[in-house]
């Protein structure tokens, strides 16, 4: 028997069956809603769509069974989503990269130790657990041969807890924060926020332990002022004071709480720089006593998972795409281009990836690109592999034969603000890597380096785009010029086109992730043959 029913009646029945209130479209399991017509038979619904309250396509296991294979045709988008969801801070991003390198058979080095390297070997080290350098030595490496490197960064604009974060206002416990980098801070209001980062713990034997922590539940909130109390906000714009308005709310300040006795104790007094309630949350997460926590370095993080979105699931919605998307594509390209001995059997160069911290604030730190981390590593590698070589200028010759890809996200053209782009250089999402040019050297790309990098793409049918900023606008920069000028290494600046850069929630194209991964992998595998065909300084 065919039952005729209206759209509203059908939705009410479905929601009632799921024990959900009318108006709710967030069931815990996928629900089928037909695309309705005036008179529709329930027994034969036409074209259908699914809606679910669970995080949409947030990991490789949900939607991308090929993603872990690493083959030519396999997509890495699912694995990127997993990486993003794991990497809430620069520390977690580095730790996850470390885990993947070890799983792939790379050998962990320590900068404090002597190194023993050999052709065909794969190695890496970390610095400050927020910077990482990994490399694979070609089997046919000879002293003076170059490095083929890709550099990116692990940090993103965020809020960081101040050394003394505890404060209170109007009966609420507040958490004082610093702004890090050039974030779009208005996007942090009314988000479900929490904290993640690292802590230092005192162990029972008197030593200290370095541990990462991530509180996954929504813990903090920065509420906006109701429009009834700010009537002109839509006309005059939302202009919060970053010192007084951008303070997350932690909890109600109760007159009597279970923590009062702890606050009066000597142990609680030593933690008075942070709310005892926050310290209790951290201790529960770490399964330790509050007294064991002797140092914290925490970021404020958005709890919403990274996921696919758009009408055809063609976009990636996530925080920290700038620049973890580039970091992961580079890392994965190195791992997958160096999996087996045969991958390095005909390689004369050294393949390298360098992930730095503090790019968003100028790179001037021990773990940033402004430090000589990568070039110190290069010098040590050349020296270690030289053995009994007594010739002149091994390191200098290696640098002259090297090539660096500075990978950082690019500004895709915004459909509502297309005039912000130079008319003939408007990169779009889903169209391949963007090569960045700037005559004033805000990017390190030259005519030669752009040509060589595009040739890599052409050999593998991979698209590229070009970007220059308008003459009447300022131009951002990357770690490219810093590294290029450090020792004189040839460099190209490129990136994946995105929108909402530096927002708490950014967007990029799903296809561009695979384009970037394949281009970086092709760079490692074929650049030696391409580079040898062009001679500039004879």
C-alpha positions, 0 to 999 in steps of 0.5 A: 500500500502506497502512503501519500504524505507531506514533507513536513509530516514526514520530517516530524515522523522521522524526528519523532522516531528518533526521539528528537524535538521537532526542528532538530536536524541533528540525529546521532545516525544518518537519516534519509531525507528525500528531495520532496515534490508536491505529491511524493510516494514514500515507497519510491523516494527519488534522488536522496541526500544524507544528513548526519550530526556526526563530524562529516568525513573527519578521518581517513577511516570514514571515507578514504580506504585508499588513503593509507596506501601511498600509491600514485592514485591514492589520495592523502586527504583522509590522512591529512584530516587525521593529521590536522585533528591530531595536531592542535599545536605546533608541539602535537604536529611535530610529535605526530610527524615524529611518530609517522617517520619512526613508523616509516623506518626513519632513524631518530637522531639527537643534535647533541650526539655524534652522527653516523650516516650512510648512503641509503639511510633515512634520518630525522631530528627534532628541536624544541618538539616544534621543529623537525628536520628529516632527510634521506640520503641517495645511494649514489650520493657523492661529496659535493652533491646537493640537497633537494629540500622542502620547508614549511612551518608548524605554527599558526596564529592562535591565543596563548596563555599568559604566564599569569593567566588567572583572573576574574571578572564580574563573578567569572573565572577568566583566562588571560591570553596573548595574541600570537601572530596576525590572526583574524581575532574576531573569528575566535568569538563564540567558538567552543575552545579548549587548551592544548600544549605541553607541560613539565612534570616533576617525577618521583625520582626528582627529574623532570618530564616533558609531556604533551597535553590536549583537553578535548572537551570544550573548556573555554568561550569568548562570548560576544556582546549582544547586539542589544548592547552594541546597536551599531556593531553591524554599521561600524564594524566589530572592533574588539579591544584585544587586551580587554575583550579577548579574554576566554571565560572558564567558569562561574566563580562560586563562593564555596567550591571544592577547590577552596581548601586547595587554594589555601594550601601551600601547594595551591598557592604555588599554582596561583598563577593559573586557576586551580580549576584549570590545573585540576583539569590538566592533572586529570588529563595527565593522570598526575597530581596538581603538585607534579605540574611545574611548568605549562605552555598552552595554546587556546584551540578550537575543538571543532574537528577538521572535515570535508565540506561543500555540496560535493565534499570538495573543500576542507574546513579546518583550523591551522591549514596555514601551514599544516597542510603544506607541512603534511604534504611535504612530510608525506612526500618524503616518506613515500618517495623513500619507502624502499631501498629501490626508491633511493638506488639511483638518487645522487642528492639528499632529499630533505624536509624541514618544518619550522616553528614561529614563522607567524611571528618572524622566525626569529627563534632557536626553533624558527627558520631564522636559526641556522638549524637546517644549514647546520644539519646540512653541514653535519651531513656533508661532513659525516658522509665525506669520510676521508675526502680532503678536497676543497669546499664540499659544503659550499659546493653542495649548497650551490647544487641544492634547491629549496621549495618554500611551501606556505599557503597561498591567497586564493581569489575570494568570490566576494572580494575579487578586486583584492587580487591583481587582475591577471593573477587570481589563483583559484582552489582545485587548480594546483600549486600557486607559485608566488612572485614578488619583485621586492623579494618578499618571496624568493622565487626567481625566473629560473627557480619558477621554471624548474619547479613548473617543469617538475609539474609538467613532467607529471601533468600537474597544474600550477598557477601564478600569484603576484600582489597588487602594486597598491597593496602590501605583500606578506612573506614566508620563510623562503627569503630567510632561508635563501639569503641564509647561505645562498640556496636557490629557492621557489616559493609556492603554496596551496590556494586557500580562503579565510587565511588566519581565521580560526576556521580556514578552507582549501580545496581537496584536490589541491592537497593531492596536487601538492603531495604529488608535485612534492613527491615528483620533485624528490623523484625527478628534480635531479634529471631536470636540474641537469638540463639547465646551466645558468652560471657556466 
